[in-house]
Amino acid sequence: MINIEFSDKIKSAAPELRVLAIEATVDNPATADSLWQEIEAETTSIRESYPLEMVNKRSAIAATRQAYKALGKEPNRYRPSAEALCRRVVNGKGLYRLTTLVDFINLISMHTGHSIGGFDADKIQGDTLLLDSGNHEDEFHAIGRGLLNIENLPVYRDAIGSIGTPTSDEERTKLTPDTKRLLMLINVYDGNEDINELEKYVVTLFNRHCLPENVEVKVVRIQQTDAH
């Protein structure tokens, strides 16, 4: 399984950060009705539970926004993707029905408030990802958004460049219908969250909707790693 390391900037800005990493062999077909029905139920729940002004107060979203601020990024201009998703559904806008893996990740993100990186693991270069702070020299082609200014955003880098931030992932390593190996990374910035419960929830839905094989899970902390 891929190694994850942290830069000094990340260690300073988010000392309680834990990363839940899941890697598995997968298929990525069109989204089944069963998954889409669960997504629709979640969007209804979000819409009924959170007024728009309360979306960014959800603990996972608030903790991600705090990490942005600690690194020097304005979260109201570059919203974490989980916040953007929840704001969209609270505003009464529907979600696009895409592929199993993308829609599954959106479901997890809405339910938990975590902005989740989903990558085609076969497109990642090297065996290590560094979680760092973006700089003005980074050229980042955000999925569906074009060039994105990722200066001072938390960003994962592989051997040749940046692949993912909580605001958007990069075109180079995005999930497609041809993806056969998924790497999913959940940055947990709130040190009080029960990461074991989060793992149980994510893995249960992953098995239900994505039928993965060869699943590997590990929790990476600033100081240590738990793999299983």
BALOBA-1460 file (C-alpha; in Angstrom, 3 decimals):
// residues 228
<rec num="1" residu="m" x="0.000" y="0.000" z="0.000"/>
<rec num="2" residu="i" x="1.183" y="3.503" z="-0.773"/>
<rec num="3" residu="n" x="3.183" y="5.371" z="1.874"/>
<rec num="4" residu="i" x="1.956" y="8.717" z="3.190"/>
<rec num="5" residu="e" x="4.281" y="11.354" z="4.606"/>
<rec num="6" residu="f" x="3.666" y="14.845" z="5.999"/>
<rec num="7" residu="s" x="5.564" y="18.077" z="5.433"/>
<rec num="8" residu="d" x="6.588" y="20.285" z="8.333"/>
<rec num="9" residu="k" x="3.929" y="22.830" z="7.311"/>
<rec num="10" residu="i" x="1.196" y="20.216" z="7.648"/>
<rec num="11" residu="k" x="2.589" y="18.963" z="10.963"/>
<rec num="12" residu="s" x="2.496" y="22.499" z="12.309"/>
<rec num="13" residu="a" x="-0.927" y="23.464" z="10.937"/>
<rec num="14" residu="a" x="-2.728" y="20.206" z="11.718"/>
<rec num="15" residu="p" x="-0.888" y="18.293" z="14.460"/>
<rec num="16" residu="e" x="-3.933" y="16.085" z="15.244"/>
<rec num="17" residu="l" x="-4.463" y="15.043" z="11.617"/>
<rec num="18" residu="r" x="-5.162" y="11.398" z="10.879"/>
<rec num="19" residu="v" x="-5.564" y="9.952" z="7.385"/>
<rec num="20" residu="l" x="-7.834" y="6.989" z="6.728"/>
<rec num="21" residu="a" x="-6.415" y="5.311" z="3.609"/>
<rec num="22" residu="i" x="-8.250" y="2.569" z="1.723"/>
<rec num="23" residu="e" x="-6.907" y="0.836" z="-1.353"/>
<rec num="24" residu="a" x="-8.700" y="-1.886" z="-3.306"/>
<rec num="25" residu="t" x="-9.231" y="-3.601" z="-6.630"/>
<rec num="26" residu="v" x="-12.495" y="-2.321" z="-8.114"/>
<rec num="27" residu="d" x="-14.718" y="-1.866" z="-11.126"/>
<rec num="28" residu="n" x="-16.297" y="1.518" z="-11.816"/>
<rec num="29" residu="p" x="-19.528" y="1.027" z="-13.758"/>
<rec num="30" residu="a" x="-22.500" y="3.345" z="-14.026"/>
<rec num="31" residu="t" x="-24.131" y="3.960" z="-10.653"/>
<rec num="32" residu="a" x="-26.701" y="1.352" z="-9.668"/>
<rec num="33" residu="d" x="-30.182" y="2.356" z="-8.572"/>
<rec num="34" residu="s" x="-29.540" y="1.055" z="-5.037"/>
<rec num="35" residu="l" x="-26.614" y="3.440" z="-4.540"/>
<rec num="36" residu="w" x="-28.447" y="6.340" z="-6.136"/>
<rec num="37" residu="q" x="-31.459" y="5.807" z="-3.864"/>
<rec num="38" residu="e" x="-29.159" y="6.011" z="-0.827"/>
<rec num="39" residu="i" x="-27.636" y="9.212" z="-2.197"/>
<rec num="40" residu="e" x="-31.078" y="10.729" z="-2.701"/>
<rec num="41" residu="a" x="-32.037" y="9.796" z="0.867"/>
<rec num="42" residu="e" x="-28.834" y="11.440" z="2.146"/>
<rec num="43" residu="t" x="-29.431" y="14.619" z="0.163"/>
<rec num="44" residu="t" x="-32.920" y="14.850" z="1.673"/>
<rec num="45" residu="s" x="-31.497" y="14.335" z="5.158"/>
<rec num="46" residu="i" x="-28.844" y="17.034" z="4.632"/>
<rec num="47" residu="r" x="-31.427" y="19.462" z="3.266"/>
<rec num="48" residu="e" x="-33.740" y="18.897" z="6.224"/>
<rec num="49" residu="s" x="-30.998" y="18.934" z="8.883"/>
<rec num="50" residu="y" x="-28.835" y="21.929" z="8.014"/>
<rec num="51" residu="p" x="-29.812" y="25.505" z="7.188"/>
<rec num="52" residu="l" x="-27.316" y="26.948" z="4.718"/>
<rec num="53" residu="e" x="-25.588" y="29.043" z="7.388"/>
<rec num="54" residu="m" x="-24.965" y="25.904" z="9.490"/>
<rec num="55" residu="v" x="-23.303" y="23.759" z="6.809"/>
<rec num="56" residu="n" x="-19.802" y="25.036" z="7.546"/>
<rec num="57" residu="k" x="-20.388" y="24.510" z="11.287"/>
<rec num="58" residu="r" x="-20.465" y="20.698" z="10.914"/>
<rec num="59" residu="s" x="-17.472" y="19.421" z="12.874"/>
<rec num="60" residu="a" x="-15.566" y="17.755" z="10.017"/>
<rec num="61" residu="i" x="-16.145" y="20.709" z="7.687"/>
<rec num="62" residu="a" x="-15.227" y="23.241" z="10.367"/>
<rec num="63" residu="a" x="-12.006" y="21.350" z="11.153"/>
<rec num="64" residu="t" x="-11.037" y="21.267" z="7.472"/>
<rec num="65" residu="r" x="-11.711" y="24.994" z="7.177"/>
<rec num="66" residu="q" x="-9.535" y="25.602" z="10.228"/>
<rec num="67" residu="a" x="-6.677" y="23.724" z="8.550"/>
<rec num="68" residu="y" x="-7.092" y="25.991" z="5.516"/>
<rec num="69" residu="k" x="-6.863" y="29.063" z="7.727"/>
<rec num="70" residu="a" x="-3.800" y="27.706" z="9.556"/>
<rec num="71" residu="l" x="-2.057" y="27.285" z="6.195"/>
<rec num="72" residu="g" x="-3.112" y="30.749" z="5.023"/>
<rec num="73" residu="k" x="-6.033" y="29.902" z="2.689"/>
<rec num="74" residu="e" x="-9.455" y="31.559" z="2.781"/>
<rec num="75" residu="p" x="-12.040" y="28.740" z="2.987"/>
<rec num="76" residu="n" x="-14.930" y="30.924" z="1.800"/>
<rec num="77" residu="r" x="-13.177" y="31.418" z="-1.545"/>
<rec num="78" residu="y" x="-11.890" y="27.854" z="-1.892"/>
<rec num="79" residu="r" x="-14.510" y="25.740" z="-0.166"/>
<rec num="80" residu="p" x="-13.727" y="22.159" z="0.852"/>
<rec num="81" residu="s" x="-15.582" y="19.801" z="-1.486"/>
<rec num="82" residu="a" x="-17.778" y="18.331" z="1.274"/>
<rec num="83" residu="e" x="-18.996" y="21.829" z="2.145"/>
<rec num="84" residu="a" x="-19.637" y="22.609" z="-1.520"/>
<rec num="85" residu="l" x="-21.641" y="19.385" z="-1.937"/>
<rec num="86" residu="c" x="-23.751" y="20.043" z="1.134"/>
<rec num="87" residu="r" x="-24.379" y="23.662" z="0.177"/>
<rec num="88" residu="r" x="-25.465" y="22.496" z="-3.258"/>
<rec num="89" residu="v" x="-28.097" y="20.110" z="-1.937"/>
<rec num="90" residu="v" x="-29.300" y="22.550" z="0.761"/>
<rec num="91" residu="n" x="-29.812" y="25.066" z="-2.047"/>
<rec num="92" residu="g" x="-32.081" y="22.537" z="-3.762"/>
<rec num="93" residu="k" x="-29.708" y="21.667" z="-6.592"/>
<rec num="94" residu="g" x="-29.419" y="18.020" z="-7.556"/>
<rec num="95" residu="l" x="-26.232" y="16.029" z="-7.941"/>
<rec num="96" residu="y" x="-25.002" y="14.598" z="-11.219"/>
<rec num="97" residu="r" x="-25.239" y="10.821" z="-11.502"/>
<rec num="98" residu="l" x="-21.768" y="9.730" z="-12.556"/>
<rec num="99" residu="t" x="-20.016" y="6.418" z="-11.804"/>
<rec num="100" residu="t" x="-20.138" y="4.042" z="-8.853"/>
<rec num="101" residu="l" x="-16.875" y="5.154" z="-7.235"/>
<rec num="102" residu="v" x="-17.430" y="8.884" z="-7.698"/>
<rec num="103" residu="d" x="-20.993" y="8.748" z="-6.409"/>
<rec num="104" residu="f" x="-20.020" y="6.478" z="-3.509"/>
<rec num="105" residu="i" x="-17.346" y="8.975" z="-2.448"/>
<rec num="106" residu="n" x="-19.861" y="11.824" z="-2.717"/>
<rec num="107" residu="l" x="-22.247" y="9.888" z="-0.463"/>
<rec num="108" residu="i" x="-19.545" y="9.359" z="2.164"/>
<rec num="109" residu="s" x="-18.486" y="12.995" z="1.905"/>
<rec num="110" residu="m" x="-21.993" y="14.362" z="2.419"/>
<rec num="111" residu="h" x="-22.735" y="12.028" z="5.310"/>
<rec num="112" residu="t" x="-19.479" y="12.597" z="7.203"/>
<rec num="113" residu="g" x="-18.513" y="16.138" z="6.186"/>
<rec num="114" residu="h" x="-15.062" y="14.956" z="5.071"/>
<rec num="115" residu="s" x="-13.585" y="16.045" z="1.759"/>
<rec num="116" residu="i" x="-12.337" y="12.784" z="0.279"/>
<rec num="117" residu="g" x="-9.595" y="12.165" z="-2.252"/>
<rec num="118" residu="g" x="-10.436" y="9.424" z="-4.743"/>
<rec num="119" residu="f" x="-7.620" y="8.431" z="-7.083"/>
<rec num="120" residu="d" x="-6.879" y="5.889" z="-9.779"/>
<rec num="121" residu="a" x="-3.991" y="4.214" z="-7.965"/>
<rec num="122" residu="d" x="-2.461" y="2.972" z="-11.214"/>
<rec num="123" residu="k" x="-1.938" y="6.580" z="-12.323"/>
<rec num="124" residu="i" x="-0.036" y="7.614" z="-9.197"/>
<rec num="125" residu="q" x="3.697" y="7.880" z="-9.792"/>
<rec num="126" residu="g" x="6.008" y="6.393" z="-7.166"/>
<rec num="127" residu="d" x="5.230" y="4.585" z="-3.939"/>
<rec num="128" residu="t" x="4.894" y="7.615" z="-1.620"/>
<rec num="129" residu="l" x="2.513" y="10.541" z="-1.328"/>
<rec num="130" residu="l" x="3.541" y="13.699" z="0.524"/>
<rec num="131" residu="l" x="0.828" y="15.805" z="2.126"/>
<rec num="132" residu="d" x="2.143" y="19.347" z="1.858"/>
<rec num="133" residu="s" x="0.975" y="22.927" z="1.499"/>
<rec num="134" residu="g" x="0.516" y="24.131" z="-2.062"/>
<rec num="135" residu="n" x="2.647" y="26.946" z="-3.464"/>
<rec num="136" residu="h" x="2.232" y="29.532" z="-6.224"/>
<rec num="137" residu="e" x="4.307" y="27.456" z="-8.650"/>
<rec num="138" residu="d" x="1.951" y="24.452" z="-8.581"/>
<rec num="139" residu="e" x="0.060" y="23.872" z="-11.823"/>
<rec num="140" residu="f" x="-3.106" y="22.051" z="-10.821"/>
<rec num="141" residu="h" x="-5.800" y="21.059" z="-13.309"/>
<rec num="142" residu="a" x="-8.850" y="20.577" z="-11.100"/>
<rec num="143" residu="i" x="-11.454" y="18.098" z="-12.295"/>
<rec num="144" residu="g" x="-14.083" y="20.008" z="-14.259"/>
<rec num="145" residu="r" x="-12.718" y="23.376" z="-13.138"/>
<rec num="146" residu="g" x="-9.534" y="24.018" z="-15.086"/>
<rec num="147" residu="l" x="-6.510" y="25.590" z="-13.436"/>
<rec num="148" residu="l" x="-6.948" y="26.006" z="-9.684"/>
<rec num="149" residu="n" x="-4.856" y="28.171" z="-7.384"/>
<rec num="150" residu="i" x="-3.800" y="25.666" z="-4.714"/>
<rec num="151" residu="e" x="-1.322" y="27.926" z="-2.925"/>
<rec num="152" residu="n" x="-1.677" y="27.275" z="0.836"/>
<rec num="153" residu="l" x="-4.141" y="24.408" z="0.327"/>
<rec num="154" residu="p" x="-3.336" y="20.966" z="1.788"/>
<rec num="155" residu="v" x="-2.207" y="18.978" z="-1.248"/>
<rec num="156" residu="y" x="-1.050" y="15.431" z="-1.914"/>
<rec num="157" residu="r" x="1.970" y="15.140" z="-4.203"/>
<rec num="158" residu="d" x="3.284" y="12.040" z="-5.946"/>
<rec num="159" residu="a" x="6.688" y="11.721" z="-7.634"/>
<rec num="160" residu="i" x="5.822" y="14.128" z="-10.466"/>
<rec num="161" residu="g" x="3.287" y="16.575" z="-9.085"/>
<rec num="162" residu="s" x="0.149" y="17.437" z="-7.169"/>
<rec num="163" residu="i" x="-2.849" y="15.107" z="-7.323"/>
<rec num="164" residu="g" x="-5.416" y="16.143" z="-4.742"/>
<rec num="165" residu="t" x="-6.669" y="18.838" z="-2.380"/>
<rec num="166" residu="p" x="-9.811" y="18.975" z="-0.204"/>
<rec num="167" residu="t" x="-11.244" y="21.479" z="-2.713"/>
<rec num="168" residu="s" x="-10.671" y="19.340" z="-5.812"/>
<rec num="169" residu="d" x="-8.659" y="16.425" z="-7.186"/>
<rec num="170" residu="e" x="-6.436" y="16.613" z="-10.264"/>
<rec num="171" residu="e" x="-7.346" y="15.465" z="-13.765"/>
<rec num="172" residu="r" x="-4.225" y="13.292" z="-14.087"/>
<rec num="173" residu="t" x="-5.232" y="10.744" z="-11.441"/>
<rec num="174" residu="k" x="-9.025" y="11.049" z="-11.563"/>
<rec num="175" residu="l" x="-11.383" y="8.087" z="-11.423"/>
<rec num="176" residu="t" x="-12.769" y="6.930" z="-14.771"/>
<rec num="177" residu="p" x="-14.868" y="3.969" z="-15.968"/>
<rec num="178" residu="d" x="-11.552" y="2.223" z="-16.717"/>
<rec num="179" residu="t" x="-10.231" y="2.501" z="-13.141"/>
<rec num="180" residu="k" x="-9.234" y="-0.874" z="-11.681"/>
<rec num="181" residu="r" x="-7.463" y="0.190" z="-8.493"/>
<rec num="182" residu="l" x="-8.858" y="2.784" z="-6.104"/>
<rec num="183" residu="l" x="-6.970" y="4.799" z="-3.512"/>
<rec num="184" residu="m" x="-9.289" y="6.695" z="-1.185"/>
<rec num="185" residu="l" x="-7.864" y="9.162" z="1.353"/>
<rec num="186" residu="i" x="-9.918" y="10.765" z="4.121"/>
<rec num="187" residu="n" x="-8.159" y="13.538" z="6.029"/>
<rec num="188" residu="v" x="-9.584" y="13.692" z="9.554"/>
<rec num="189" residu="y" x="-8.600" y="17.069" z="10.982"/>
<rec num="190" residu="d" x="-10.832" y="16.870" z="14.069"/>
<rec num="191" residu="g" x="-8.799" y="15.119" z="16.753"/>
<rec num="192" residu="n" x="-11.953" y="14.233" z="18.696"/>
<rec num="193" residu="e" x="-13.567" y="12.175" z="15.942"/>
<rec num="194" residu="d" x="-13.775" y="8.407" z="16.453"/>
<rec num="195" residu="i" x="-11.800" y="7.194" z="13.458"/>
<rec num="196" residu="n" x="-12.658" y="3.560" z="14.139"/>
<rec num="197" residu="e" x="-16.366" y="4.333" z="13.733"/>
<rec num="198" residu="l" x="-15.599" y="6.289" z="10.578"/>
<rec num="199" residu="e" x="-13.644" y="3.354" z="9.161"/>
<rec num="200" residu="k" x="-16.460" y="0.928" z="9.980"/>
<rec num="201" residu="y" x="-19.030" y="3.128" z="8.250"/>
<rec num="202" residu="v" x="-16.919" y="3.672" z="5.131"/>
<rec num="203" residu="v" x="-15.854" y="0.048" z="4.718"/>
<rec num="204" residu="t" x="-19.423" y="-1.209" z="5.213"/>
<rec num="205" residu="l" x="-20.759" y="1.021" z="2.431"/>
<rec num="206" residu="f" x="-17.734" y="0.303" z="0.253"/>
<rec num="207" residu="n" x="-18.419" y="-3.427" z="0.436"/>
<rec num="208" residu="r" x="-22.146" y="-2.933" z="-0.127"/>
<rec num="209" residu="h" x="-21.984" y="-0.718" z="-3.178"/>
<rec num="210" residu="c" x="-18.579" y="-1.213" z="-4.839"/>
<rec num="211" residu="l" x="-17.872" y="-4.953" z="-4.407"/>
<rec num="212" residu="p" x="-14.135" y="-4.355" z="-3.848"/>
<rec num="213" residu="e" x="-11.453" y="-7.030" z="-3.683"/>
<rec num="214" residu="n" x="-8.015" y="-7.058" z="-2.046"/>
<rec num="215" residu="v" x="-9.019" y="-4.275" z="0.335"/>
<rec num="216" residu="e" x="-6.229" y="-2.713" z="2.384"/>
<rec num="217" residu="v" x="-6.901" y="-0.180" z="5.147"/>
<rec num="218" residu="k" x="-4.569" y="1.881" z="7.285"/>
<rec num="219" residu="v" x="-4.723" y="4.907" z="9.533"/>
<rec num="220" residu="v" x="-1.768" y="7.250" z="9.160"/>
<rec num="221" residu="r" x="-1.030" y="9.696" z="11.963"/>
<rec num="222" residu="i" x="1.570" y="12.408" z="12.207"/>
<rec num="223" residu="q" x="3.535" y="10.174" z="14.574"/>
<rec num="224" residu="q" x="2.586" y="6.594" z="13.663"/>
<rec num="225" residu="t" x="0.765" y="4.272" z="11.263"/>
<rec num="226" residu="d" x="-1.771" y="1.526" z="11.992"/>
<rec num="227" residu="a" x="-2.214" y="-0.920" z="9.084"/>
<rec num="228" residu="h" x="-4.604" y="-3.843" z="8.764"/>
